[in-house]
Amino acid sequence: MRAPTVAKNYADALFELGERSDHTERYAQLMSGLGAVMDSEPQVRVVLESPRVPRETKLAILEKVFGGLAPAEFTRFLHAVVRRGRQGLFPLIAQQYSALVDAKFNRVHVGVTVAREPDAALIGVIRHRLSALIGKEVIPHFHTNEEILGGVILRVGDRIMDGSLRRKLKALRRQMVGA
């Protein structure tokens, strides 16, 4: 089986576990943290994925990190993944799990590109208007790009909506040259 399919199966199992124990959001935070650490810290990934590191050592590391923070069911889930040698999938499992939680809570992540760093008021306005427009709770992820000159570029899934001043000026130029 391919890695994304296996990760989806693990995420589904963890989601079911989270739903039954009423820890869905907590598991999302924990998995997100684990996935982020594995993506950002190569040493952690090497230790968890290395065949030279005994499985018991990997389990002890996870137990030490999550033992006091996570519910027992969550640590048992991590142990099951490690026992099956699938710990390299933790970042993918975290992504898949996050998607399940977002679907449950009717949330959508939106990439928002603006020309300058937005202030808190603008962030609130954009979040509110996009939520009303899309019909879901919007979680905006802001990026700055001075080259767009002004306006906003939105990315919702695979859709891109370009309301940048740069694009509007190019369109105006094409109209004027064509006229």
MODELLER restraints for C-alpha pairs under 7 A, 6 or more apart:
rsr = mdl.restraints
at = mdl.atoms
rsr.add(forms.Gaussian(group=physical.xy_distance, feature=features.Distance(at['CA:4:A'], at['CA:92:A']), mean=6.86, stdev=0.5))
rsr.add(forms.Gaussian(group=physical.xy_distance, feature=features.Distance(at['CA:7:A'], at['CA:89:A']), mean=6.18, stdev=0.5))
rsr.add(forms.Gaussian(group=physical.xy_distance, feature=features.Distance(at['CA:7:A'], at['CA:92:A']), mean=5.80, stdev=0.5))
rsr.add(forms.Gaussian(group=physical.xy_distance, feature=features.Distance(at['CA:7:A'], at['CA:93:A']), mean=4.70, stdev=0.5))
rsr.add(forms.Gaussian(group=physical.xy_distance, feature=features.Distance(at['CA:7:A'], at['CA:96:A']), mean=6.97, stdev=0.5))
rsr.add(forms.Gaussian(group=physical.xy_distance, feature=features.Distance(at['CA:8:A'], at['CA:93:A']), mean=6.40, stdev=0.5))
rsr.add(forms.Gaussian(group=physical.xy_distance, feature=features.Distance(at['CA:8:A'], at['CA:96:A']), mean=5.73, stdev=0.5))
rsr.add(forms.Gaussian(group=physical.xy_distance, feature=features.Distance(at['CA:10:A'], at['CA:93:A']), mean=6.48, stdev=0.5))
rsr.add(forms.Gaussian(group=physical.xy_distance, feature=features.Distance(at['CA:11:A'], at['CA:93:A']), mean=5.32, stdev=0.5))
rsr.add(forms.Gaussian(group=physical.xy_distance, feature=features.Distance(at['CA:11:A'], at['CA:96:A']), mean=5.83, stdev=0.5))
rsr.add(forms.Gaussian(group=physical.xy_distance, feature=features.Distance(at['CA:11:A'], at['CA:97:A']), mean=4.83, stdev=0.5))
rsr.add(forms.Gaussian(group=physical.xy_distance, feature=features.Distance(at['CA:15:A'], at['CA:24:A']), mean=6.49, stdev=0.5))
rsr.add(forms.Gaussian(group=physical.xy_distance, feature=features.Distance(at['CA:15:A'], at['CA:97:A']), mean=6.68, stdev=0.5))
rsr.add(forms.Gaussian(group=physical.xy_distance, feature=features.Distance(at['CA:18:A'], at['CA:24:A']), mean=4.24, stdev=0.5))
rsr.add(forms.Gaussian(group=physical.xy_distance, feature=features.Distance(at['CA:18:A'], at['CA:27:A']), mean=6.67, stdev=0.5))
rsr.add(forms.Gaussian(group=physical.xy_distance, feature=features.Distance(at['CA:28:A'], at['CA:97:A']), mean=6.66, stdev=0.5))
rsr.add(forms.Gaussian(group=physical.xy_distance, feature=features.Distance(at['CA:28:A'], at['CA:98:A']), mean=6.01, stdev=0.5))
rsr.add(forms.Gaussian(group=physical.xy_distance, feature=features.Distance(at['CA:31:A'], at['CA:94:A']), mean=4.97, stdev=0.5))
rsr.add(forms.Gaussian(group=physical.xy_distance, feature=features.Distance(at['CA:32:A'], at['CA:94:A']), mean=5.36, stdev=0.5))
rsr.add(forms.Gaussian(group=physical.xy_distance, feature=features.Distance(at['CA:35:A'], at['CA:90:A']), mean=5.66, stdev=0.5))
rsr.add(forms.Gaussian(group=physical.xy_distance, feature=features.Distance(at['CA:35:A'], at['CA:91:A']), mean=3.88, stdev=0.5))
rsr.add(forms.Gaussian(group=physical.xy_distance, feature=features.Distance(at['CA:35:A'], at['CA:94:A']), mean=5.83, stdev=0.5))
rsr.add(forms.Gaussian(group=physical.xy_distance, feature=features.Distance(at['CA:36:A'], at['CA:91:A']), mean=6.96, stdev=0.5))
rsr.add(forms.Gaussian(group=physical.xy_distance, feature=features.Distance(at['CA:38:A'], at['CA:44:A']), mean=5.85, stdev=0.5))
rsr.add(forms.Gaussian(group=physical.xy_distance, feature=features.Distance(at['CA:38:A'], at['CA:45:A']), mean=5.06, stdev=0.5))
rsr.add(forms.Gaussian(group=physical.xy_distance, feature=features.Distance(at['CA:38:A'], at['CA:91:A']), mean=6.80, stdev=0.5))
rsr.add(forms.Gaussian(group=physical.xy_distance, feature=features.Distance(at['CA:47:A'], at['CA:53:A']), mean=6.51, stdev=0.5))
rsr.add(forms.Gaussian(group=physical.xy_distance, feature=features.Distance(at['CA:48:A'], at['CA:58:A']), mean=6.01, stdev=0.5))
rsr.add(forms.Gaussian(group=physical.xy_distance, feature=features.Distance(at['CA:48:A'], at['CA:87:A']), mean=6.53, stdev=0.5))
rsr.add(forms.Gaussian(group=physical.xy_distance, feature=features.Distance(at['CA:49:A'], at['CA:87:A']), mean=6.52, stdev=0.5))
rsr.add(forms.Gaussian(group=physical.xy_distance, feature=features.Distance(at['CA:49:A'], at['CA:88:A']), mean=5.74, stdev=0.5))
rsr.add(forms.Gaussian(group=physical.xy_distance, feature=features.Distance(at['CA:59:A'], at['CA:79:A']), mean=6.18, stdev=0.5))
rsr.add(forms.Gaussian(group=physical.xy_distance, feature=features.Distance(at['CA:63:A'], at['CA:75:A']), mean=6.86, stdev=0.5))
rsr.add(forms.Gaussian(group=physical.xy_distance, feature=features.Distance(at['CA:66:A'], at['CA:75:A']), mean=6.75, stdev=0.5))
rsr.add(forms.Gaussian(group=physical.xy_distance, feature=features.Distance(at['CA:81:A'], at['CA:87:A']), mean=5.83, stdev=0.5))
rsr.add(forms.Gaussian(group=physical.xy_distance, feature=features.Distance(at['CA:102:A'], at['CA:108:A']), mean=6.59, stdev=0.5))
rsr.add(forms.Gaussian(group=physical.xy_distance, feature=features.Distance(at['CA:106:A'], at['CA:136:A']), mean=5.49, stdev=0.5))
rsr.add(forms.Gaussian(group=physical.xy_distance, feature=features.Distance(at['CA:106:A'], at['CA:137:A']), mean=6.25, stdev=0.5))
rsr.add(forms.Gaussian(group=physical.xy_distance, feature=features.Distance(at['CA:107:A'], at['CA:136:A']), mean=5.46, stdev=0.5))
rsr.add(forms.Gaussian(group=physical.xy_distance, feature=features.Distance(at['CA:107:A'], at['CA:137:A']), mean=4.60, stdev=0.5))
rsr.add(forms.Gaussian(group=physical.xy_distance, feature=features.Distance(at['CA:107:A'], at['CA:138:A']), mean=5.83, stdev=0.5))
rsr.add(forms.Gaussian(group=physical.xy_distance, feature=features.Distance(at['CA:108:A'], at['CA:136:A']), mean=6.51, stdev=0.5))
rsr.add(forms.Gaussian(group=physical.xy_distance, feature=features.Distance(at['CA:108:A'], at['CA:137:A']), mean=6.26, stdev=0.5))
rsr.add(forms.Gaussian(group=physical.xy_distance, feature=features.Distance(at['CA:108:A'], at['CA:138:A']), mean=5.14, stdev=0.5))
rsr.add(forms.Gaussian(group=physical.xy_distance, feature=features.Distance(at['CA:108:A'], at['CA:139:A']), mean=6.07, stdev=0.5))
rsr.add(forms.Gaussian(group=physical.xy_distance, feature=features.Distance(at['CA:109:A'], at['CA:138:A']), mean=5.94, stdev=0.5))
rsr.add(forms.Gaussian(group=physical.xy_distance, feature=features.Distance(at['CA:109:A'], at['CA:139:A']), mean=4.74, stdev=0.5))
rsr.add(forms.Gaussian(group=physical.xy_distance, feature=features.Distance(at['CA:109:A'], at['CA:140:A']), mean=5.85, stdev=0.5))
rsr.add(forms.Gaussian(group=physical.xy_distance, feature=features.Distance(at['CA:109:A'], at['CA:156:A']), mean=6.82, stdev=0.5))
rsr.add(forms.Gaussian(group=physical.xy_distance, feature=features.Distance(at['CA:110:A'], at['CA:138:A']), mean=6.65, stdev=0.5))
rsr.add(forms.Gaussian(group=physical.xy_distance, feature=features.Distance(at['CA:110:A'], at['CA:139:A']), mean=6.10, stdev=0.5))
rsr.add(forms.Gaussian(group=physical.xy_distance, feature=features.Distance(at['CA:110:A'], at['CA:140:A']), mean=4.80, stdev=0.5))
rsr.add(forms.Gaussian(group=physical.xy_distance, feature=features.Distance(at['CA:110:A'], at['CA:141:A']), mean=6.03, stdev=0.5))
rsr.add(forms.Gaussian(group=physical.xy_distance, feature=features.Distance(at['CA:110:A'], at['CA:154:A']), mean=6.68, stdev=0.5))
rsr.add(forms.Gaussian(group=physical.xy_distance, feature=features.Distance(at['CA:110:A'], at['CA:155:A']), mean=5.60, stdev=0.5))
rsr.add(forms.Gaussian(group=physical.xy_distance, feature=features.Distance(at['CA:110:A'], at['CA:156:A']), mean=4.96, stdev=0.5))
rsr.add(forms.Gaussian(group=physical.xy_distance, feature=features.Distance(at['CA:111:A'], at['CA:140:A']), mean=5.92, stdev=0.5))
rsr.add(forms.Gaussian(group=physical.xy_distance, feature=features.Distance(at['CA:111:A'], at['CA:141:A']), mean=4.85, stdev=0.5))
rsr.add(forms.Gaussian(group=physical.xy_distance, feature=features.Distance(at['CA:111:A'], at['CA:142:A']), mean=6.11, stdev=0.5))
rsr.add(forms.Gaussian(group=physical.xy_distance, feature=features.Distance(at['CA:111:A'], at['CA:154:A']), mean=5.61, stdev=0.5))
rsr.add(forms.Gaussian(group=physical.xy_distance, feature=features.Distance(at['CA:111:A'], at['CA:155:A']), mean=4.79, stdev=0.5))
rsr.add(forms.Gaussian(group=physical.xy_distance, feature=features.Distance(at['CA:111:A'], at['CA:156:A']), mean=6.61, stdev=0.5))
rsr.add(forms.Gaussian(group=physical.xy_distance, feature=features.Distance(at['CA:112:A'], at['CA:140:A']), mean=6.37, stdev=0.5))
rsr.add(forms.Gaussian(group=physical.xy_distance, feature=features.Distance(at['CA:112:A'], at['CA:141:A']), mean=5.82, stdev=0.5))
rsr.add(forms.Gaussian(group=physical.xy_distance, feature=features.Distance(at['CA:112:A'], at['CA:142:A']), mean=4.77, stdev=0.5))
rsr.add(forms.Gaussian(group=physical.xy_distance, feature=features.Distance(at['CA:112:A'], at['CA:143:A']), mean=6.11, stdev=0.5))
rsr.add(forms.Gaussian(group=physical.xy_distance, feature=features.Distance(at['CA:112:A'], at['CA:152:A']), mean=6.76, stdev=0.5))
rsr.add(forms.Gaussian(group=physical.xy_distance, feature=features.Distance(at['CA:112:A'], at['CA:153:A']), mean=5.84, stdev=0.5))
rsr.add(forms.Gaussian(group=physical.xy_distance, feature=features.Distance(at['CA:112:A'], at['CA:154:A']), mean=4.82, stdev=0.5))
rsr.add(forms.Gaussian(group=physical.xy_distance, feature=features.Distance(at['CA:112:A'], at['CA:155:A']), mean=6.56, stdev=0.5))
rsr.add(forms.Gaussian(group=physical.xy_distance, feature=features.Distance(at['CA:113:A'], at['CA:142:A']), mean=5.85, stdev=0.5))
rsr.add(forms.Gaussian(group=physical.xy_distance, feature=features.Distance(at['CA:113:A'], at['CA:143:A']), mean=4.72, stdev=0.5))
rsr.add(forms.Gaussian(group=physical.xy_distance, feature=features.Distance(at['CA:113:A'], at['CA:144:A']), mean=5.48, stdev=0.5))
rsr.add(forms.Gaussian(group=physical.xy_distance, feature=features.Distance(at['CA:113:A'], at['CA:145:A']), mean=6.59, stdev=0.5))
rsr.add(forms.Gaussian(group=physical.xy_distance, feature=features.Distance(at['CA:113:A'], at['CA:152:A']), mean=5.64, stdev=0.5))
rsr.add(forms.Gaussian(group=physical.xy_distance, feature=features.Distance(at['CA:113:A'], at['CA:153:A']), mean=5.01, stdev=0.5))
rsr.add(forms.Gaussian(group=physical.xy_distance, feature=features.Distance(at['CA:113:A'], at['CA:154:A']), mean=6.48, stdev=0.5))
rsr.add(forms.Gaussian(group=physical.xy_distance, feature=features.Distance(at['CA:114:A'], at['CA:143:A']), mean=6.39, stdev=0.5))
rsr.add(forms.Gaussian(group=physical.xy_distance, feature=features.Distance(at['CA:114:A'], at['CA:144:A']), mean=5.01, stdev=0.5))
rsr.add(forms.Gaussian(group=physical.xy_distance, feature=features.Distance(at['CA:114:A'], at['CA:145:A']), mean=6.10, stdev=0.5))
rsr.add(forms.Gaussian(group=physical.xy_distance, feature=features.Distance(at['CA:114:A'], at['CA:150:A']), mean=6.66, stdev=0.5))
rsr.add(forms.Gaussian(group=physical.xy_distance, feature=features.Distance(at['CA:114:A'], at['CA:151:A']), mean=6.43, stdev=0.5))
rsr.add(forms.Gaussian(group=physical.xy_distance, feature=features.Distance(at['CA:114:A'], at['CA:152:A']), mean=5.02, stdev=0.5))
rsr.add(forms.Gaussian(group=physical.xy_distance, feature=features.Distance(at['CA:114:A'], at['CA:153:A']), mean=6.79, stdev=0.5))
rsr.add(forms.Gaussian(group=physical.xy_distance, feature=features.Distance(at['CA:115:A'], at['CA:144:A']), mean=5.34, stdev=0.5))
rsr.add(forms.Gaussian(group=physical.xy_distance, feature=features.Distance(at['CA:115:A'], at['CA:145:A']), mean=4.94, stdev=0.5))
rsr.add(forms.Gaussian(group=physical.xy_distance, feature=features.Distance(at['CA:115:A'], at['CA:146:A']), mean=4.38, stdev=0.5))
rsr.add(forms.Gaussian(group=physical.xy_distance, feature=features.Distance(at['CA:115:A'], at['CA:147:A']), mean=6.95, stdev=0.5))
rsr.add(forms.Gaussian(group=physical.xy_distance, feature=features.Distance(at['CA:115:A'], at['CA:148:A']), mean=5.88, stdev=0.5))
rsr.add(forms.Gaussian(group=physical.xy_distance, feature=features.Distance(at['CA:115:A'], at['CA:149:A']), mean=5.69, stdev=0.5))
rsr.add(forms.Gaussian(group=physical.xy_distance, feature=features.Distance(at['CA:115:A'], at['CA:150:A']), mean=5.28, stdev=0.5))
rsr.add(forms.Gaussian(group=physical.xy_distance, feature=features.Distance(at['CA:116:A'], at['CA:144:A']), mean=5.64, stdev=0.5))
rsr.add(forms.Gaussian(group=physical.xy_distance, feature=features.Distance(at['CA:116:A'], at['CA:146:A']), mean=6.51, stdev=0.5))
rsr.add(forms.Gaussian(group=physical.xy_distance, feature=features.Distance(at['CA:117:A'], at['CA:144:A']), mean=6.12, stdev=0.5))
rsr.add(forms.Gaussian(group=physical.xy_distance, feature=features.Distance(at['CA:127:A'], at['CA:138:A']), mean=5.95, stdev=0.5))
rsr.add(forms.Gaussian(group=physical.xy_distance, feature=features.Distance(at['CA:127:A'], at['CA:140:A']), mean=6.56, stdev=0.5))
rsr.add(forms.Gaussian(group=physical.xy_distance, feature=features.Distance(at['CA:130:A'], at['CA:138:A']), mean=6.52, stdev=0.5))
rsr.add(forms.Gaussian(group=physical.xy_distance, feature=features.Distance(at['CA:131:A'], at['CA:137:A']), mean=5.22, stdev=0.5))
rsr.add(forms.Gaussian(group=physical.xy_distance, feature=features.Distance(at['CA:131:A'], at['CA:138:A']), mean=5.21, stdev=0.5))
rsr.add(forms.Gaussian(group=physical.xy_distance, feature=features.Distance(at['CA:148:A'], at['CA:164:A']), mean=5.64, stdev=0.5))
rsr.add(forms.Gaussian(group=physical.xy_distance, feature=features.Distance(at['CA:148:A'], at['CA:165:A']), mean=6.21, stdev=0.5))
rsr.add(forms.Gaussian(group=physical.xy_distance, feature=features.Distance(at['CA:148:A'], at['CA:166:A']), mean=5.10, stdev=0.5))
rsr.add(forms.Gaussian(group=physical.xy_distance, feature=features.Distance(at['CA:149:A'], at['CA:165:A']), mean=5.75, stdev=0.5))
rsr.add(forms.Gaussian(group=physical.xy_distance, feature=features.Distance(at['CA:149:A'], at['CA:166:A']), mean=5.87, stdev=0.5))
rsr.add(forms.Gaussian(group=physical.xy_distance, feature=features.Distance(at['CA:150:A'], at['CA:164:A']), mean=5.70, stdev=0.5))
rsr.add(forms.Gaussian(group=physical.xy_distance, feature=features.Distance(at['CA:150:A'], at['CA:165:A']), mean=5.02, stdev=0.5))
rsr.add(forms.Gaussian(group=physical.xy_distance, feature=features.Distance(at['CA:151:A'], at['CA:163:A']), mean=5.65, stdev=0.5))
rsr.add(forms.Gaussian(group=physical.xy_distance, feature=features.Distance(at['CA:151:A'], at['CA:164:A']), mean=4.31, stdev=0.5))
rsr.add(forms.Gaussian(group=physical.xy_distance, feature=features.Distance(at['CA:151:A'], at['CA:165:A']), mean=5.45, stdev=0.5))
rsr.add(forms.Gaussian(group=physical.xy_distance, feature=features.Distance(at['CA:152:A'], at['CA:162:A']), mean=6.65, stdev=0.5))
rsr.add(forms.Gaussian(group=physical.xy_distance, feature=features.Distance(at['CA:152:A'], at['CA:163:A']), mean=5.18, stdev=0.5))
rsr.add(forms.Gaussian(group=physical.xy_distance, feature=features.Distance(at['CA:152:A'], at['CA:164:A']), mean=5.04, stdev=0.5))
rsr.add(forms.Gaussian(group=physical.xy_distance, feature=features.Distance(at['CA:153:A'], at['CA:161:A']), mean=5.72, stdev=0.5))
rsr.add(forms.Gaussian(group=physical.xy_distance, feature=features.Distance(at['CA:153:A'], at['CA:162:A']), mean=4.49, stdev=0.5))
rsr.add(forms.Gaussian(group=physical.xy_distance, feature=features.Distance(at['CA:153:A'], at['CA:163:A']), mean=5.56, stdev=0.5))
rsr.add(forms.Gaussian(group=physical.xy_distance, feature=features.Distance(at['CA:153:A'], at['CA:164:A']), mean=6.00, stdev=0.5))
rsr.add(forms.Gaussian(group=physical.xy_distance, feature=features.Distance(at['CA:154:A'], at['CA:160:A']), mean=5.62, stdev=0.5))
rsr.add(forms.Gaussian(group=physical.xy_distance, feature=features.Distance(at['CA:154:A'], at['CA:161:A']), mean=5.07, stdev=0.5))
rsr.add(forms.Gaussian(group=physical.xy_distance, feature=features.Distance(at['CA:154:A'], at['CA:162:A']), mean=6.45, stdev=0.5))
rsr.add(forms.Gaussian(group=physical.xy_distance, feature=features.Distance(at['CA:155:A'], at['CA:161:A']), mean=6.45, stdev=0.5))
